Amino acid sequence: MNNVRRIIHKEKEVLIVDYSNCKEAEMIKVFNYAKDLVQRENKNVVALSIFNNKNFVTPKFVRHLESELREVEALITKNSVVGLSVPQAWILKGINTWYKRKIFPFRTQSEALDFLTE
């Protein structure tokens, strides 16, 4: 799946989960693919999620994250996100209240990647 890939940044591997331009059903598929990949490999990972102004964080997507993320959260050592709209940033604040490992928002991918690999 093209929306889930790995890159090397500062000699560290980063899992990129790109939701750009996805509608709700495709966002869930992208998440599921990334989750399955992390479970199969069963090793610690740092992750960068990418959003843009053409997708929406719907209640169904958030509920799916809520129920499924717990299965891999122990393997995600750092998690960041870029491209959030103002409403999406508010939703992230809500997610961070129940998610054990905080998801850190950044303005640019390079800032997020630097954070993930420091």
HUKA-V802404 format. One record per backbone hydrogen bond with DSSP energy under -0.5 kcal/mol. CO is the residue of the C=O (numbers start at 1). NH is the residue of the N-H. If there is no record, write none. Layout:
co=CO nh=NH
co=CO nh=NH
This chain:
co=1 nh=4
co=3 nh=5
co=3 nh=18
co=5 nh=16
co=7 nh=9
co=7 nh=14
co=9 nh=12
co=12 nh=9
co=14 nh=7
co=14 nh=16
co=15 nh=17
co=15 nh=48
co=16 nh=5
co=16 nh=18
co=17 nh=19
co=17 nh=50
co=19 nh=22
co=23 nh=27
co=24 nh=28
co=25 nh=29
co=26 nh=30
co=27 nh=31
co=28 nh=32
co=29 nh=33
co=30 nh=34
co=31 nh=35
co=32 nh=36
co=33 nh=37
co=34 nh=38
co=35 nh=39
co=36 nh=40
co=37 nh=41
co=38 nh=42
co=38 nh=43
co=45 nh=77
co=45 nh=78
co=46 nh=15
co=47 nh=80
co=48 nh=17
co=49 nh=82
co=50 nh=19
co=52 nh=55
co=56 nh=58
co=58 nh=62
co=59 nh=63
co=60 nh=64
co=61 nh=65
co=62 nh=66
co=63 nh=67
co=64 nh=68
co=65 nh=69
co=68 nh=71
co=69 nh=72
co=69 nh=73
co=72 nh=75
co=72 nh=76
co=73 nh=76
co=75 nh=45
co=75 nh=77
co=78 nh=47
co=79 nh=104
co=80 nh=49
co=81 nh=106
co=82 nh=51
co=85 nh=89
co=86 nh=90
co=87 nh=91
co=88 nh=92
co=89 nh=93
co=90 nh=94
co=91 nh=95
co=92 nh=96
co=93 nh=97
co=94 nh=97
co=94 nh=98
co=95 nh=98
co=95 nh=99
co=100 nh=102
co=102 nh=79
co=102 nh=104
co=103 nh=105
co=104 nh=81
co=106 nh=83
co=108 nh=112
co=109 nh=113
co=110 nh=114
co=111 nh=115
co=112 nh=116
co=113 nh=117
co=114 nh=118
co=115 nh=118
